[in-house]
Amino acid sequence: MKKLVVFMAAIILLAGCTAKQESGTGKPVVMTTIGQIADAVSVIAGDHVEVKALMGPGVDPHLYKATQGDLSKLESADVIFYSGLHLEGKMLDVFEKMKESGKSVAAISESIDESKLLGNEMDANLFDPHVWFDVNIWKTAVHQITETLSGEYPENKEEFKKNEASYFKELDELSAYAQQRIEEIPASGRVLVTAHDAFNYFGRSLNIEVRGLQGLSTESEYGLKDVQEVVDFLVGNNIKAVFIESSVSDKAMKAVIDGAKEKDQNVNIGGELFSDAMGKEGTEQGTYIGMYKHNVDTIVNALK
């Protein structure tokens, strides 16, 4: 980390050109970490900025480490948005250094009232960072994007506010759609079992019981005891499907399925869900709304 900080300091001192020059578009450059944030910035800012995300499809933000190329991109950006709440745990020092250099840096999830956040069983001082799975509190994080952009580019403030209002209407419709579809699952079958605990906000907002093999961060290791506990839960509750995640290896869930089979319980993979990363750019699942709908539809179709 010491070498990383030294390198970053060198970039800050030597950077001689602005992000607008490097973008080639004449527009301010906004860098984000995860795709969910990049998508929201694109919606709010429209054509006024160029949006770039460090972490693409299939990338796990819990484990992500900034490369020298990433540091250059962040330094040349006009504005940086990251989630916070220790989602990008290995990059916190980088963001702090960027702030100290005078860069506009915002951790959007940390604008959410703590009373609405879920705890972290591994550390009482931390919160569950997967807030985008509760549409209503995610709106608070998106509003922080609007506020930050409005402060940086006040000439476009009214357009940002208009875009936010339109987007929030779409998010309200998404929430209603999810509630309606989840009701198709019998109450006794509303159990979501996944590789790690990314879906607790989803479960709380839609009244679904959620079980994850790993903890809130994929940095946490799982062992035979963890696998056996999930197997016992599946068998004891006659659960027929579990779900894999696009940004997490399916090795763990395959071990669970094999363990259940040894106990004469046939468990299938109900489908692949997007958790910490979205789908490929240019696809429906490459947007927040499309990703969320995909997850809802996949879960309902497997469990109803």
Salt bridges, closest charged atoms under 4 A:
GLU50 OE2 - LYS52 NZ 3.97
GLU100 OE1 - LYS97 NZ 3.92
ASP128 OD1 - HIS130 ND1 2.78
ASP134 OD2 - ARG204 NH2 3.75
GLU147 OE2 - HIS143 NE2 3.52
GLU158 OE2 - LYS161 NZ 4.00
GLU159 OE1 - HIS48 NE2 2.68
GLU164 OE2 - HIS143 ND1 2.76
ASP172 OD1 - LYS139 NZ 2.85
GLU184 OE1 - ARG181 NH2 2.90
GLU184 OE1 - LYS304 NZ 3.46
GLU209 OE2 - ARG211 NE 3.61
GLU219 OE2 - LYS90 NZ 2.96
ASP232 OD1 - LYS263 NZ 2.61
GLU245 OE1 - HIS196 ND1 2.83
ASP250 OD2 - LYS254 NZ 3.36
ASP276 OD2 - HIS62 NE2 3.10
ASP276 OD1 - HIS130 NE2 3.08
ASP276 OD2 - HIS196 NE2 3.23
ASP297 OD1 - ARG181 NH1 2.92
